[in-house]
C-alpha cells in the first residue's frame, strides 16, 4: 500500500543518517532543499503550528526509503529499499542488482560474486533486452580472469550507448580509458558542396554527397551517439558510428584496448566505410 500521510520536520533542519535535508519555512511556497539542491515535490510541504509537514512518500523518495502505511494497524513503516537482481552471468556466479528508478533505469548498482560484493558506478536501462553483459576475460595478461561488465545507458532511434567496467578477482577496479575521448583525438571531418571528407589518423576518406540518402548536409560528420563495447576473446573493443544526419550513418570507427601502466588504454582507431557508400 502506498504511503499516505505527513511527517514532521523541524522548522530549521532534519538530519537522517549521513544525509541532511533542510526545509525552508518561508511563506508560500515552502522549498525543500536536499544537499543544496531544491527538490520539487508533488504535494508541497505545509506549515502548521510552527511545524513543517512533509508528505511521507516525499520523505521516502528523498532518503531512498520504502515508506508504507497500514491503515488497519494505523502504522507507518520506513524500511530500506530492497535491491532488484536484474542481470547475472551465464554460469550464475556473478549478479548485478540495483534500485529501480522512476526514470526507467536501475541505479545504485551492486556487483556480487562468490567472493565479494561491492558498489559499482553507473546505471543500466531497465529494458530486459538491454541487460548488462557480464563476462570473464584476461584483459590484463596476468593469466587471471577479470570480470567485464558492459552497461547499456541509452538506446533508441539513432542512439545507443554503453559503458564498460572491469574488475580484478580481488574486486579492485581496472580503469578503462574513455573511448569517446580517444576517438575524438583521432577523428576529424569536414563537408563541402560536393563531398564529405573524413580524416582518421591522417588517413583520408571521401564520400560524394550524391551517395548520401539524406542529401546535402550542412554540418561535418560526428561520432558518439552510437557507442558499443564488445569482448572478443581476451580483448575489449569499442565501436562508434560516424553520423552525417540524425538517421544516417556511413561507417564505423573501432579500436582495441591493451593493458599498460595499470590502465586499459585505447589503441588506434580503424575506420570501415559501409559498402553502399564505397566506389
Secondary structure by P-SEA (a helix, b strand, c coil): ccccbbbbbcccccccccbbbbbbbccccbbbbcccbbbbbcbbbbbcccbbbbbaaaaaaaacccccccccccbbbbbcbbbbbccccccccbbbbbbbccccccccbbbbcccbbbbbcccccccccccccccccccccccbbbbbbbbbccccccbbbbbbbbbccccbbbbbccaaaaaaacccccccccbbbbbcccbbbbbbcccccccccccccccccbbbbbbcccbbbbbbbbbcccccccbbbbbbbbbccccccccbbbbbccccccc
